[in-house]
Amino acid sequence: MPAAESAGALPIRGESDIVLARQLVRRLTQELRFSLVDQTKMITAASELSRNTLIYGGGGEMTWQFVQAGVRTGLQLAFIDQGPGIPDLELAMKDGWTSGNGLGMGLSGSKRLVNDFEIDSAPGRGTRVTITRWK
């Protein structure tokens, strides 16, 4: 496990924060010595989910932490907002469904890019998406 900080948070309030989130995830995956393919998958998922946090959740934050399970080391990210929530999670997880102008690949696409994916959302309660990629 890297000697640097093992957890932190980054506010997501504007487009520039999405760029900062991508840069941070790149640095963290490099510290964990993820392969280039695994780095790219995690950065792409973080980009999609931070954009969702901004556009659909009205902003929020990305938290991160290094995690360990036995001999496995990983990176866990959580995207948290206090937005309107997702009324129908099952529908929102379908490829091609979008509540906006996107391609409808944000949630379902992000799920395919990581090893572990959890979503907690309800109308009026905001949304929390937690993803983990293991080395």
C-alpha positions in Angstrom: 0.0 0.0 0.0 1.4 3.5 -0.9 2.9 5.5 1.9 1.0 8.7 0.9 -2.4 9.7 2.3 -4.7 6.7 2.2 -8.0 8.7 2.0 -9.4 12.0 1.0 -12.2 14.0 -0.5 -12.6 16.3 -3.5 -15.6 18.7 -4.0 -17.4 18.5 -7.3 -18.9 21.9 -8.0 -18.0 22.6 -11.6 -16.5 21.3 -14.9 -13.0 22.0 -13.6 -13.6 19.6 -10.7 -14.3 16.8 -13.1 -10.8 17.4 -14.6 -9.3 17.4 -11.1 -11.1 14.2 -10.2 -9.7 12.5 -13.3 -6.2 13.7 -12.5 -6.4 12.6 -8.9 -7.7 9.1 -9.9 -4.9 8.8 -12.4 -2.3 9.6 -9.7 -3.9 7.2 -7.2 -4.1 4.3 -9.7 -0.4 5.0 -10.6 0.5 4.9 -6.9 -1.2 1.5 -6.6 0.7 0.4 -9.8 -2.5 -0.5 -11.7 -1.9 -1.6 -15.3 -2.6 1.1 -17.9 -5.8 -0.6 -18.9 -7.0 -0.7 -15.2 -6.0 3.0 -14.8 -8.0 4.0 -17.8 -11.1 2.0 -16.7 -11.0 3.7 -13.2 -10.4 7.1 -14.6 -13.2 6.7 -17.2 -15.7 5.5 -14.5 -14.6 8.4 -12.2 -15.1 10.9 -15.0 -18.7 9.6 -15.8 -19.7 9.5 -12.2 -18.3 12.9 -11.3 -20.2 14.3 -14.3 -23.4 12.7 -13.1 -22.8 14.1 -9.6 -22.5 17.6 -11.1 -25.2 17.5 -13.7 -27.9 15.4 -12.1 -27.0 15.8 -8.4 -26.2 19.6 -8.6 -22.7 19.0 -7.3 -21.3 17.0 -4.4 -18.1 15.3 -3.6 -15.9 12.4 -4.5 -14.3 10.6 -1.6 -11.4 8.1 -2.1 -9.6 5.5 -0.1 -7.1 2.8 -0.5 -8.7 -0.5 0.5 -7.3 -3.9 1.4 -8.9 -7.3 1.4 -6.5 -10.1 2.3 -3.6 -9.7 -0.2 -5.6 -7.6 -2.6 -5.2 -3.8 -2.7 -7.6 -1.5 -4.4 -9.0 2.0 -4.8 -12.5 2.8 -3.7 -14.3 6.0 -4.8 -17.6 7.3 -3.6 -19.6 10.0 -5.5 -22.1 11.7 -3.1 -24.7 14.3 -3.8 -27.7 15.8 -2.1 -29.7 16.1 -5.4 -33.2 14.9 -6.3 -32.2 11.2 -6.2 -33.0 8.5 -8.8 -36.7 7.5 -8.8 -36.2 4.2 -10.6 -32.8 2.6 -10.1 -33.5 -0.4 -12.2 -34.4 1.8 -15.2 -31.4 4.1 -14.6 -29.0 1.1 -14.7 -30.2 0.1 -18.2 -27.9 0.8 -21.1 -29.2 3.6 -23.3 -31.6 5.1 -20.7 -30.9 8.8 -19.8 -32.8 11.4 -17.9 -30.8 14.1 -19.8 -29.1 14.5 -23.1 -26.3 11.9 -22.6 -25.7 8.6 -24.2 -27.2 6.7 -21.2 -23.9 4.9 -20.5 -22.9 6.7 -17.3 -24.1 4.3 -14.6 -24.3 1.0 -16.5 -21.0 1.8 -18.3 -19.2 2.7 -15.1 -20.5 -0.5 -13.5 -18.8 -2.6 -16.3 -15.5 -0.8 -15.8 -15.0 -1.6 -12.1 -14.9 -4.7 -9.9 -17.5 -3.6 -7.3 -20.3 -1.2 -7.8 -23.0 0.0 -5.3 -25.6 2.6 -5.7 -27.9 4.1 -3.0 -30.5 6.6 -4.1 -34.0 7.6 -3.5 -36.2 10.6 -4.5 -35.4 13.5 -2.2 -32.5 11.8 -0.6 -29.6 12.3 -3.1 -27.4 9.6 -4.5 -24.2 7.8 -3.4 -22.4 5.6 -5.9 -19.4 3.6 -4.6 -17.0 1.9 -6.9 -13.9 -0.3 -6.2 -11.2 -1.5 -8.6 -8.8 -4.2 -7.3 -5.2 -4.6 -8.4 
